[in-house]
């Protein structure tokens, strides 16, 4: 028998004091392991948690290969296993409950060096998890439910619990979201396939017999629909479920609404996807086709289109000329379900459509949308002048503050800007007011305008022409803040590393030194104070 001599440090904790004693111990090797595990199990909860977690972390860090021999066999009440489960989830993985649902499985447990601990739970990841967090999760909530877990009774129990406790759905909520996709999300697709022929309705009806109609759900049973059932469903939806009057029906009824009410399948099967034909089957000749959001295929003629536009402007919307000019556009036509006729009969030109109804009553550029091929350079400048001087009534300072490509676009002038001035707003404005404005005086300078040469020209013009500064005044006010106020911060940052002095020195080489500038003196003084 081999005897080993060990120096052992024993720590005795008495209230808040610790006594450390060094002993020389002669122990049989196998006995040492037993005593180590026995002592480990007899430690207080606080000391146990710290010690076993430290060992586990060393294993994860690669500093140890295994837990000490006998760790799990001596763990009779699974205290260590529970500690390790919690440590893994809360400290190592830092998982929330959704992470656990998606990721907790045997493969993960083995990867994280707890295979032996899993054996204590008959290789059941759920039992291991439930021992650490009793009742926090149901078996079916995990991505992988236990093998041979599902029975019909458990499936119904799981569906009931998911609807009533977990999601707390009322009837409306069930009808809005219940589907095969929803079952899959809640890990219930397998029992639906196994016991209910992959029919979400059969599954739900088994739980709540005759409480819901098949066609109320997102997916009706296979071969459920007949023409009579479809008309019955549409009538029930309009008159009982939604309780729509005629005005509300005309406003809401569309292919999208039909889809939202889960009636698209019968509409497609029996009426070739025509919402009007479907509605007309229920209420024959009660509504005009063009009153609805969707018109039948082949319905539109030029005469019907003009009639519909006139009715929309004068009867439905009751627009004055001013209101019409501010609202009338392709977007407005689309909102009023007139997209098809403007495309079919008027070459996608809202102006041509309106001019067909009211010949020569409006100017093209008064509207939000101009006709194709309308713009010339002269008309563009006329329009820009009108917008600046009559519509917006902008002063020079206001114009410099807001004038940009975005502003041009908001005024519906982006087409001529692109066509005649290569998307350069300054060139367009300069064509209207030659030499009146400097490029750099605008809040937004032209794209790629700034070069060192242009920046120095702008600085020189600002100092000598705009502000007309003497050397003394310049030295008093010239700072980074002043540069920013003059709209020159961007070129200063780009070409002179955000140094106002370097920019000034590039304009007037060796004319001034840094200490001559008041702003630099102030900064230096502050640094000395610090």
C-alpha positions as CSV (number, residue, x, y, z in Angstrom):
1,X,0.0,0.0,0.0
2,X,1.4,3.4,-1.0
3,X,1.3,6.2,1.6
4,X,1.5,9.9,0.5
5,X,2.4,12.8,2.7
6,X,0.5,16.0,2.1
7,X,0.7,19.5,3.5
8,X,-2.9,20.5,4.1
9,X,-4.2,24.0,4.9
10,X,-7.4,23.8,6.9
11,X,-9.6,26.9,7.1
12,X,-12.0,27.1,10.0
13,X,-14.7,29.8,9.7
14,X,-16.1,31.0,13.0
15,X,-18.6,33.7,12.5
16,X,-16.6,36.5,10.7
17,X,-13.1,35.2,11.7
18,X,-11.1,32.6,9.8
19,X,-8.3,30.5,11.5
20,X,-5.8,29.0,9.0
21,X,-3.8,25.9,10.3
22,X,-1.1,24.0,8.3
23,X,-1.0,20.2,9.0
24,X,1.1,17.4,7.7
25,X,-1.1,14.5,6.9
26,X,-0.3,10.9,5.8
27,X,-3.2,9.5,3.8
28,X,-3.9,6.6,1.5
29,X,-4.5,8.1,-2.0
30,X,-8.0,6.7,-2.4
31,X,-9.0,7.8,1.1
32,X,-7.8,11.3,0.3
33,X,-10.3,11.6,-2.6
34,X,-13.2,10.3,-0.3
35,X,-12.3,12.7,2.4
36,X,-12.1,15.6,-0.1
37,X,-15.6,14.9,-1.5
38,X,-17.0,14.3,1.9
39,X,-15.7,17.6,3.2
40,X,-16.9,19.3,0.0
41,X,-20.4,18.0,0.6
42,X,-20.4,19.1,4.3
43,X,-19.4,22.7,3.6
44,X,-22.0,25.5,4.2
45,X,-24.2,26.4,1.2
46,X,-22.2,29.6,0.6
47,X,-18.8,27.8,0.7
48,X,-20.2,25.0,-1.4
49,X,-21.4,27.3,-4.1
50,X,-18.1,29.1,-4.3
51,X,-16.0,26.0,-4.4
52,X,-17.9,23.8,-6.9
53,X,-18.4,26.8,-9.2
54,X,-14.7,27.6,-9.1
55,X,-13.9,24.0,-10.0
56,X,-16.5,24.1,-12.9
57,X,-15.1,27.3,-14.2
58,X,-11.6,25.9,-14.2
59,X,-13.0,22.9,-16.3
60,X,-14.6,25.3,-18.8
61,X,-11.3,27.4,-18.9
62,X,-9.3,24.2,-19.7
63,X,-7.4,24.3,-16.4
64,X,-9.0,21.0,-15.2
65,X,-10.1,18.0,-17.2
66,X,-12.8,16.7,-14.9
67,X,-14.6,17.3,-11.6
68,X,-12.9,15.5,-8.6
69,X,-13.6,11.8,-8.5
70,X,-16.8,11.0,-6.7
71,X,-18.3,14.5,-7.1
72,X,-21.6,13.3,-8.6
73,X,-21.9,10.0,-6.8
74,X,-21.7,11.8,-3.5
75,X,-24.3,14.4,-4.7
76,X,-27.3,12.4,-3.3
77,X,-29.8,15.2,-3.2
78,X,-28.6,16.7,-6.6
79,X,-27.5,19.9,-4.8
80,X,-24.3,20.2,-6.8
81,X,-26.1,19.4,-10.1
82,X,-28.6,22.2,-9.4
83,X,-25.9,24.6,-8.6
84,X,-24.0,23.7,-11.8
85,X,-27.2,24.1,-13.9
86,X,-27.9,27.5,-12.5
87,X,-24.3,28.6,-12.8
88,X,-24.1,27.5,-16.4
89,X,-27.4,29.3,-17.4
90,X,-27.0,32.5,-15.3
91,X,-23.3,33.1,-15.2
92,X,-21.7,31.3,-18.1
93,X,-24.4,31.6,-20.8
94,X,-26.2,34.6,-19.3
95,X,-29.5,33.3,-20.8
96,X,-33.0,34.6,-20.3
97,X,-36.1,32.3,-20.5
98,X,-36.4,32.6,-24.3
99,X,-32.8,31.7,-24.7
100,X,-33.4,28.6,-22.6
101,X,-36.4,27.6,-24.7
102,X,-34.4,27.8,-27.9
103,X,-31.1,26.5,-26.8
104,X,-31.4,24.0,-23.8
105,X,-30.7,20.5,-25.1
106,X,-28.5,17.5,-24.5
107,X,-25.9,18.6,-27.1
108,X,-25.4,21.9,-25.2
109,X,-25.1,20.1,-21.8
110,X,-22.5,17.8,-23.2
111,X,-20.6,20.6,-24.8
112,X,-20.5,22.5,-21.5
113,X,-18.9,19.5,-19.6
114,X,-22.0,18.4,-17.6
115,X,-22.7,15.0,-19.2
116,X,-22.2,13.1,-15.9
117,X,-24.5,15.5,-14.1
118,X,-27.1,14.9,-16.9
119,X,-27.0,11.1,-16.2
120,X,-28.4,11.8,-12.7
121,X,-31.6,12.9,-14.6
122,X,-31.7,9.9,-16.9
123,X,-30.3,12.0,-19.7
124,X,-33.4,14.3,-19.7
125,X,-32.4,17.9,-20.3
126,X,-35.9,19.0,-19.1
127,X,-35.7,17.1,-15.8
128,X,-32.3,18.7,-15.2
129,X,-33.7,22.2,-16.0
130,X,-36.8,21.7,-13.9
131,X,-34.8,20.5,-10.9
132,X,-33.0,23.9,-10.9
133,X,-36.0,26.0,-11.8
134,X,-39.1,24.1,-10.7
135,X,-42.2,24.8,-12.8
136,X,-40.7,27.6,-14.7
137,X,-41.0,25.9,-18.1
138,X,-43.2,23.2,-19.6
139,X,-41.7,20.2,-21.4
140,X,-43.2,21.3,-24.7
141,X,-41.7,24.8,-24.5
142,X,-38.2,23.5,-25.2
143,X,-37.2,23.3,-28.8
144,X,-36.7,19.6,-28.4
145,X,-39.4,17.9,-26.3
146,X,-38.5,14.6,-24.6
147,X,-38.7,11.5,-26.7
148,X,-42.2,9.8,-26.7
149,X,-43.5,12.7,-24.6
150,X,-46.6,13.5,-26.6
151,X,-50.1,12.0,-26.1
152,X,-53.4,13.4,-27.3
153,X,-54.2,14.4,-23.7
154,X,-50.9,16.1,-23.2
155,X,-51.3,17.9,-26.6
156,X,-54.7,19.3,-25.5
157,X,-53.3,20.2,-22.1
158,X,-50.4,22.0,-23.8
159,X,-52.7,23.9,-26.2
160,X,-55.0,25.0,-23.4
161,X,-52.1,26.1,-21.2
162,X,-50.5,28.1,-24.1
163,X,-53.8,29.9,-25.0
164,X,-55.2,30.5,-21.5
165,X,-52.1,30.9,-19.2
166,X,-49.1,31.7,-21.3
167,X,-50.6,33.9,-24.0
168,X,-53.8,34.7,-22.1
169,X,-55.7,35.0,-25.4
170,X,-59.4,35.9,-25.6
171,X,-61.5,34.7,-28.5
172,X,-60.5,37.7,-30.7
173,X,-56.9,37.0,-30.0
174,X,-57.2,33.4,-30.9
175,X,-58.9,34.2,-34.2
176,X,-56.2,36.8,-35.1
177,X,-53.1,34.7,-34.5
178,X,-54.1,31.0,-34.3
179,X,-52.6,29.1,-37.3
180,X,-50.1,26.4,-38.2
181,X,-47.3,28.9,-37.9
182,X,-48.5,29.9,-34.4
183,X,-48.5,26.3,-33.4
184,X,-45.0,25.8,-34.7
185,X,-43.8,28.9,-32.8
186,X,-45.2,27.5,-29.5
187,X,-43.7,24.0,-30.2
188,X,-47.1,22.4,-30.8
189,X,-46.7,21.5,-34.5
190,X,-45.7,17.9,-33.8
191,X,-48.8,16.9,-31.8
192,X,-51.0,18.7,-34.4
193,X,-49.4,16.5,-37.1
194,X,-49.5,13.3,-35.0
195,X,-53.1,13.4,-33.6
196,X,-55.0,15.9,-35.7
197,X,-53.9,15.2,-39.3
198,X,-52.0,18.5,-39.3
199,X,-55.2,20.4,-39.1
200,X,-55.0,23.4,-36.7
201,X,-58.8,23.7,-36.7
202,X,-59.3,20.1,-35.6
203,X,-56.8,20.6,-32.9
204,X,-58.6,23.7,-31.6
205,X,-62.0,22.2,-32.0
206,X,-61.0,19.2,-29.9
207,X,-60.2,21.6,-27.1
208,X,-63.2,24.0,-27.6
209,X,-65.9,21.9,-29.4
210,X,-68.0,24.0,-31.8
211,X,-66.8,27.3,-30.3
212,X,-65.4,28.6,-33.5
213,X,-66.4,28.5,-37.1
214,X,-63.9,26.9,-39.5
215,X,-63.8,30.0,-41.7
216,X,-63.1,32.3,-38.8
217,X,-59.6,31.0,-38.6
218,X,-56.7,31.9,-40.8
219,X,-56.7,28.5,-42.4
220,X,-60.0,26.7,-43.1
221,X,-60.0,22.9,-43.3
222,X,-59.2,21.3,-46.7
223,X,-62.2,21.2,-49.1
224,X,-64.3,23.2,-46.7
225,X,-65.4,25.9,-49.0
226,X,-68.5,25.9,-51.2
227,X,-70.1,28.9,-53.0
228,X,-73.0,29.0,-50.5
229,X,-70.7,28.8,-47.5
230,X,-68.6,31.6,-48.9
231,X,-71.6,33.9,-49.4
232,X,-72.8,33.0,-45.9
233,X,-69.4,33.8,-44.5
234,X,-69.2,37.2,-46.2
235,X,-72.7,38.1,-45.1
236,X,-71.9,37.1,-41.5
237,X,-68.6,39.0,-41.5
238,X,-70.2,42.3,-42.9
239,X,-73.4,42.3,-41.0
240,X,-72.7,40.5,-37.7
241,X,-69.0,40.5,-37.0
242,X,-68.0,43.9,-38.4
243,X,-71.5,45.4,-38.4
244,X,-70.6,47.7,-41.4
245,X,-73.0,50.3,-42.8
246,X,-72.8,51.1,-46.5
247,X,-70.3,53.9,-46.1
248,X,-68.0,51.8,-43.9
249,X,-68.2,48.9,-46.3
250,X,-67.2,51.0,-49.3
251,X,-64.3,52.4,-47.4
252,X,-63.0,49.1,-46.1
253,X,-64.0,46.5,-48.7
254,X,-61.0,45.4,-50.8
255,X,-58.9,42.4,-51.6
256,X,-56.8,43.2,-48.5
257,X,-59.9,43.3,-46.3
258,X,-61.0,40.0,-47.8
259,X,-57.6,38.5,-46.9
260,X,-57.8,40.0,-43.4
261,X,-61.2,38.3,-42.9
262,X,-59.7,34.9,-44.1
263,X,-62.0,34.9,-47.2
264,X,-59.5,35.1,-50.0
265,X,-59.6,31.4,-50.8
266,X,-63.3,31.3,-51.7
267,X,-63.0,34.7,-53.5
268,X,-60.2,33.2,-55.6
269,X,-61.9,29.8,-56.1
270,X,-65.4,31.0,-57.1
271,X,-65.0,34.6,-58.3
272,X,-61.5,34.5,-59.9
273,X,-60.2,36.8,-57.2
274,X,-62.7,39.6,-57.9
275,X,-63.9,41.4,-54.7
276,X,-66.6,43.1,-56.7
277,X,-68.0,39.9,-58.1
278,X,-67.9,38.3,-54.6
279,X,-69.8,41.3,-53.1
280,X,-72.2,41.5,-56.0
281,X,-73.2,37.8,-55.5
282,X,-74.3,38.8,-52.0
283,X,-75.9,42.1,-52.8
284,X,-76.8,42.1,-56.5
285,X,-76.4,45.6,-58.2
286,X,-76.4,47.4,-54.9
287,X,-73.0,49.1,-55.5
288,X,-71.2,50.6,-58.4
289,X,-68.0,49.0,-59.4
290,X,-65.9,52.1,-59.1
291,X,-67.3,52.9,-55.7
292,X,-65.2,50.0,-54.3
293,X,-61.5,50.0,-53.7
294,X,-61.0,47.4,-56.4
295,X,-62.8,47.5,-59.8
296,X,-63.5,44.4,-61.9
297,X,-61.1,43.5,-64.7
298,X,-62.0,45.2,-68.0
299,X,-64.4,47.7,-66.2
300,X,-62.7,50.9,-67.1
301,X,-63.4,53.0,-70.2
302,X,-62.2,56.6,-70.8
303,X,-65.8,57.9,-70.2
304,X,-66.2,56.0,-67.0
305,X,-62.8,57.2,-65.8
306,X,-63.7,60.9,-66.4
307,X,-67.1,60.3,-64.7
308,X,-65.4,58.7,-61.7
309,X,-62.9,61.6,-61.4
310,X,-65.6,64.2,-61.6
311,X,-67.7,62.3,-59.0
312,X,-64.6,62.0,-56.7
313,X,-63.7,65.7,-56.9
314,X,-67.2,67.2,-56.8
315,X,-69.3,64.8,-54.8
316,X,-67.1,62.6,-52.7
317,X,-64.3,65.1,-51.7
318,X,-66.1,68.4,-52.6
319,X,-62.8,70.1,-53.4
320,X,-62.3,73.8,-54.2
321,X,-59.8,74.7,-56.9
322,X,-57.3,75.6,-54.2
323,X,-57.8,72.4,-52.4
324,X,-57.6,70.4,-55.6
325,X,-54.3,72.0,-56.6
326,X,-52.8,71.2,-53.2
327,X,-54.0,67.6,-53.1
328,X,-54.2,66.4,-56.7
329,X,-51.3,64.0,-57.6
330,X,-50.6,60.4,-58.5
331,X,-50.7,59.6,-54.8
332,X,-54.2,61.1,-54.5
333,X,-55.4,59.2,-57.6
334,X,-54.1,55.9,-56.1
335,X,-55.8,56.7,-52.8
336,X,-59.1,57.2,-54.7
337,X,-58.6,54.0,-56.7
338,X,-58.1,55.8,-60.0
339,X,-54.6,54.5,-60.7
340,X,-55.7,52.1,-63.5
341,X,-57.6,54.6,-65.7
342,X,-54.8,57.2,-65.5
343,X,-52.4,54.6,-66.6
344,X,-54.6,53.1,-69.3
345,X,-56.1,56.2,-70.9
346,X,-53.8,59.2,-70.0
347,X,-50.2,57.8,-70.3
348,X,-49.8,57.9,-66.5
349,X,-50.2,61.7,-66.6
350,X,-52.4,63.1,-63.8
351,X,-52.5,66.4,-65.5
352,X,-53.8,65.0,-68.8
353,X,-56.5,63.2,-66.8
354,X,-57.6,66.4,-65.0
355,X,-57.3,68.5,-68.2
356,X,-59.7,66.0,-69.9
357,X,-62.2,66.8,-67.3
358,X,-61.5,70.6,-67.0
359,X,-59.9,71.7,-70.2
360,X,-57.3,74.5,-69.7
361,X,-58.5,75.3,-66.2
362,X,-55.2,74.7,-64.5
363,X,-51.5,75.3,-65.3
364,X,-49.4,72.2,-65.4
365,X,-46.9,73.3,-62.8
366,X,-49.6,74.4,-60.4
367,X,-50.2,70.8,-59.6
368,X,-48.1,68.5,-57.5
369,X,-47.3,66.4,-60.6
370,X,-46.4,67.8,-64.0
371,X,-47.0,65.9,-67.3
372,X,-44.3,63.9,-69.0
373,X,-42.2,66.1,-71.3
374,X,-43.6,69.3,-69.8
375,X,-40.4,70.8,-68.5
376,X,-38.2,73.2,-70.4
377,X,-35.4,75.3,-68.9
378,X,-37.6,78.5,-69.2
379,X,-40.6,76.8,-67.5
380,X,-38.3,75.5,-64.7
381,X,-36.9,79.0,-64.0
382,X,-40.4,80.5,-64.1
383,X,-41.6,77.8,-61.7
384,X,-38.6,78.4,-59.3
385,X,-39.1,82.1,-59.4
386,X,-42.8,81.7,-58.6
387,X,-42.1,79.3,-55.7
388,X,-39.5,81.6,-54.1
389,X,-41.2,85.0,-54.7
390,X,-44.9,84.3,-54.7
391,X,-45.6,81.0,-53.0
392,X,-43.0,81.0,-50.2
393,X,-42.1,84.7,-50.3
394,X,-38.6,84.1,-49.1
395,X,-36.0,86.8,-48.2
396,X,-32.4,86.2,-49.3
397,X,-31.5,85.1,-45.8
398,X,-34.4,82.6,-45.6
399,X,-33.5,81.3,-49.0
400,X,-29.9,80.7,-48.1
401,X,-31.0,78.9,-45.0
402,X,-33.4,76.4,-46.6
403,X,-32.3,76.2,-50.2
404,X,-31.0,72.7,-51.0
405,X,-31.6,69.6,-53.2
406,X,-34.1,68.4,-50.6
407,X,-36.0,71.7,-50.7
408,X,-36.1,71.6,-54.5
409,X,-37.5,68.1,-54.3
410,X,-40.2,69.2,-51.8
411,X,-41.3,71.9,-54.3
412,X,-41.6,69.3,-57.0
413,X,-38.8,70.7,-59.1
414,X,-36.4,67.8,-58.9
415,X,-37.1,66.7,-62.5
416,X,-35.9,70.0,-64.1
417,X,-33.1,70.2,-61.6
418,X,-31.8,66.8,-62.8
419,X,-32.6,67.4,-66.5
420,X,-31.1,70.9,-67.0
421,X,-28.6,71.5,-64.1
422,X,-27.2,68.0,-63.4
423,X,-28.8,67.9,-59.9
424,X,-26.9,71.0,-58.8
425,X,-29.3,73.3,-56.9
426,X,-26.8,76.3,-57.0
427,X,-26.5,76.2,-60.8
428,X,-30.3,76.3,-61.1
429,X,-30.6,79.3,-58.7
430,X,-27.7,81.1,-60.3
431,X,-29.5,80.7,-63.7
432,X,-32.4,82.6,-62.1
433,X,-30.4,85.1,-60.1
434,X,-26.9,85.4,-61.9
435,X,-24.1,86.3,-59.4
436,X,-26.5,87.1,-56.6
437,X,-25.4,84.4,-54.2
438,X,-22.1,82.7,-53.3
439,X,-22.1,79.0,-53.2
440,X,-20.8,78.6,-49.7
441,X,-23.4,80.9,-48.2
442,X,-26.0,78.2,-48.2
443,X,-26.6,75.8,-45.3
444,X,-26.0,72.9,-47.7
445,X,-23.1,73.4,-50.2
446,X,-23.1,71.6,-53.6
447,X,-21.9,68.1,-53.7
448,X,-18.1,67.9,-54.1
449,X,-17.9,71.7,-54.1
450,X,-15.3,72.1,-51.4
451,X,-11.6,72.1,-52.5
452,X,-8.8,73.9,-50.7
453,X,-8.9,76.6,-53.4
454,X,-12.7,77.1,-53.0
455,X,-12.3,77.1,-49.2
456,X,-9.7,79.8,-49.2
457,X,-11.6,81.9,-51.7
458,X,-14.6,81.6,-49.4
459,X,-12.6,82.6,-46.4
460,X,-11.0,85.6,-48.2
461,X,-14.4,86.8,-49.5
462,X,-15.9,86.5,-46.0
463,X,-13.1,88.5,-44.4
464,X,-12.4,91.1,-47.0
465,X,-15.8,91.6,-48.8
466,X,-18.6,90.4,-46.6
467,X,-17.4,91.3,-43.2
468,X,-14.6,93.8,-44.3
469,X,-12.5,93.1,-41.3
470,X,-9.4,95.0,-40.3
471,X,-6.4,93.0,-39.1
472,X,-7.2,94.1,-35.5
473,X,-10.8,93.0,-35.7
474,X,-9.9,89.7,-37.4
475,X,-7.4,88.9,-34.6
476,X,-10.1,89.5,-32.0
477,X,-12.9,87.4,-33.5
478,X,-11.2,84.7,-35.5
479,X,-11.9,81.4,-33.8
480,X,-13.3,78.0,-34.5
481,X,-16.7,79.3,-33.5
482,X,-16.5,82.1,-36.0
483,X,-15.5,79.7,-38.7
484,X,-18.6,77.6,-37.9
485,X,-20.9,80.6,-38.0
486,X,-19.6,81.5,-41.5
487,X,-20.4,78.0,-42.8
488,X,-16.7,77.1,-43.2
489,X,-16.4,74.4,-40.6
490,X,-16.5,71.5,-43.1
491,X,-13.6,72.6,-45.3
492,X,-11.6,73.6,-42.2
493,X,-12.0,70.1,-40.8
494,X,-11.4,68.4,-44.1
495,X,-8.3,70.3,-45.3
496,X,-6.7,71.8,-42.2
497,X,-7.4,69.1,-39.5
498,X,-10.0,71.4,-37.7
499,X,-7.3,74.1,-37.1
500,X,-8.7,77.6,-37.9
501,X,-5.1,79.0,-37.6
502,X,-3.8,76.6,-40.3
503,X,-6.6,77.6,-42.6
504,X,-5.9,81.4,-42.0
505,X,-2.2,80.8,-42.5
506,X,-2.9,79.1,-45.8
507,X,-4.7,82.2,-46.9
508,X,-2.2,84.7,-45.5
509,X,1.1,82.8,-45.3
510,X,3.3,83.9,-42.2
511,X,1.2,87.0,-41.8
512,X,0.0,86.1,-38.3
513,X,1.3,83.9,-35.5
514,X,-0.9,81.8,-33.3
515,X,-0.3,83.9,-30.2
516,X,-1.6,87.0,-32.0
517,X,-5.1,85.4,-32.2
518,X,-7.3,86.1,-29.2
519,X,-9.0,82.7,-29.4
520,X,-5.6,80.9,-29.1
521,X,-4.5,83.1,-26.2
522,X,-7.8,82.2,-24.4
523,X,-7.3,78.5,-25.0
524,X,-3.7,78.6,-23.8
525,X,-4.7,80.5,-20.7
526,X,-7.3,77.9,-19.9
527,X,-4.8,75.1,-20.4
528,X,-2.4,76.8,-18.0
529,X,-5.1,77.2,-15.4
530,X,-5.9,73.5,-15.6
